[in-house]
């Protein structure tokens, strides 16, 4: 399918690996010029080279922490008027809520709620002016089904979802959409790290942890980053202009609700 976005300019945050990288790759395949971002220079440069080789797209690598004002400025210096913004940032680690002091809670809210809003503030007016914009916020399946230990992440991301719900409706008339992608368990470095921690804590093998995890997923497998990226690219396409303010859950059927 031709997504109709060849030549569009995209910023994909936290995209040197994992789900962000998959989104950047799929947008590049669709013909977009892509700005990718990360804090590890070697990994970021390698990712940029891989995407260029695989797609032939123009890929600009910006080494920056997207959670800082300086990092955000660097992204928008590289792409002042993006047509597409994929907001992505790491979430707080698993932690008992009793261990969360004020500083940790503020940091979590800043990283997973305030930063995406700041990015959107920079991107939205040029999108309105140009009558095209696609904003995708990568949040978490825990927004719909909160997990004990991820309380801060769930709360901050749910706050972002509510914050942008009205804004999404206010800009829809300008062909600007704002949507949310809610990943469940995807085969990424972050998930593998969590499995390693669980295995060590429980005194069992990583294979045993993985086997148990997959038994809780109706699809009986982990998600693949590429299928996440493909969904993101579709939401950014010309075909998805009537989809806005929506939470797209990709979790292999874990969430048990009908709506």
N, C-alpha and C positions, 0 to 999 in steps of 0.2 A: 504494500500500500504506500502510495506517495503521501507523506504527511503534510505536504504543502508548506514546509517551513525552511526550505533550502535558501541559504543566504541570510537567514535570521541570526541574530547575535544572542548568545546565551552565556550567563554566568551560572556556574554550578559550584556551590560552596562545599568544602570538605570532600574533595573529589579525587584525591590521590589514590584511594583504594575503596573497597567495599561498595555500598549501594550508591554513593555519590559518583564513583568512577563509572559504574554501570550506566547511570543516567547520562553522564557526559559522553560516553561512548555511543550510546544510542542516538543522542542528539546530533553528534558528529556524523553518524551514518546517515541521518536524515538530511544532511547538507548544511547544518548550522556551523557558524564560527563559534568556537567554544573557549571560554575562559575557565580554566580549572584552578583549584586552590588546595593548598596544604601547607603544613609547617615543616615537613621533612623534605629538604631540597632534593636529595638524591632520589627519593621515591617519587616526588612530584615530576621531576624531569624524565624519569623512566616512564611514568604513566603518560606524559605528554607525547613522548616518542612513540610509545605503543599505539596510542590513539591515532596519531598522524599516519603511522605505517598502515594501520588497519583500515582507515577511512579516507585518507587523503585530505582531511579537513584542516583548516587553519585552527591551531590549538595554541593558546597563550597560557603559560604557567605563571601563576602569581603566588609567591611564597609569602604567606601572611596568616595571622590568627584572625579569623573572621569575627571572633568575639570582641575584638578591639576596634576602636574608632580608626586607628591607623591601618589596620588590616582591611576594613571596609573601604577606606579611601583608596587603598591600593587596587582593590578589585574594580572600583568604578573609574579609576584613572585608566585602567586597561580597557574598560568597556563602559563609557559614560552613559549610553542609552541602550541598555539591553532590551531585547524583545522578550526574553525568557529569563526568569530567575528561579533557580532551584535552591531554596534555603535549607541548609543541612548543617547540623552541628552535633557533636558528641554530647551524650547525656550524662547525668551524674551516675556514679557507680551504685551497685546494690549496697544498701546501707539501712540498718534498722532506724526507724524514724526517731527513736530516742537519742540517736547519735547526731542528729542534725541540729547544729547550733545556728544562730542567726546568720553568721557569715556564709555557712554552707548553703543555707536556704536562699539567701540573696544571690549567691553565685549561680545556683541552679535556675532561678527565675530569669536572671539576666541571660544566661546561655541559651535557654530553650524557649523563652518568650520574648524578651526585650530585643535580643539581637535580630531575630527574624523580622520584627516590626521595624527596626531601624533600617534593615536592608530594603524592605518594601517601601519605606518612606523615600528612599533615594531613587527607586526604580519607577514608582507608580505614575508620576506626572508625565515623563516622556512617553510612557506606554499609552496614556490617555491621549496625548497630543498626536501620536502616530496611529491611533485607532487599532492597535494590536498589542496585546500583552498576555503572557501566560506566567503565572506565579504558582509554583508548587512547593509546598512546605512538607518536608519529610519529618513526621512526628513519630508516633509509635502505636502499635496495637493496644498498648496499655491505656491509651486515652479512652477507649471503649470498654476495656476490661482490665482495670487497674490490678497491678501485681504488688503484693507485699514486698517491700524492699526497694521498689521503684516509685515510691510515693511522691518524691520530689519531682522526678521526671514526669510522672503522670499528671501531677497538678500543674506544673509549668506549661506543659504541652497542651493540656486541656484549656488553660487560660489563653494561650495563643489562639486556639481554635475558636473560642468564644469571642475574643477580641476582633478577629478578622471576619467573623460571620456577617456582620452588618456591612463592613467595608466591601466585602465581595459583592453584595447586592448593589451597593452604591456606584460601583464602577462597571458593572456588567454591560450597561448601555454603550460603553466605549469599546466593546470587544476586548475587554480585559477580564480575565478569569483568575480566581484565586481558589486553589484546591489543596487538599491535604492527602498525603499518602501515609498509611499506617502499617508499617511492616511488623509482621510477626517474626518467627524464627527463621532467619536467612543465614545461609552458609557464608559467614564473613569472619574476618579476624577477630572482631569483637565478640561474636558468639563463641568462637573456639576458645577464646581466652576465658570466658565465663564457664565453659564446660571444664576447662583445666582446673579452675579454682574449685568448682564443685567436686570434681574427682578427688582432688587433694584433701578437701574438707571431709569428704565421706569415706575416704580410704578405699576407693574403687577405681577402676580403669576409666579412661576417657571414653572408650567404646561402650562401656556399660552406661555411662551418663548419656551418651548419644542415643543408644538403643531405647532407654527409658523416655528420653525427650520425644523421639519420633513416635513412640507408642501413644503419646498424648495428642498427636496431630492427626486429624481425620485423613489427610492426604498421605500420611505415613512417610513423610520425607521433609527435609528442610527446603526452604525456598532457595531458588538460584538467583544470584544478583542480576543476571542478564534479563530475567523475566520482569524483575522490578524496574530495570532501566527501560524496557520496552513499554511498560505501562506509563511511566513518566513521559516518555517521548510522545505517546498518544495524547496524553492530557495537554501537552504543549502544542499539539497539531491544530491545523485549521478545522479539523473534523470535530474538535471537542469544544467549540465555542459556546455551546449551549449547556455545558457542564460547569457549574461554579458553586462555591461554598460547600463542596461535598468532601466527605471523608471516605477515601477509597481504602478499604481494608484488604491487605494481602497477608493472610495467615494460615492458609491451607485448611480453613474450616474450623479453627479453634473456637472463635467466638460463637456461642450457641444461639444467638438471637435470630429472629426472622427479619428484623428491620435494622 
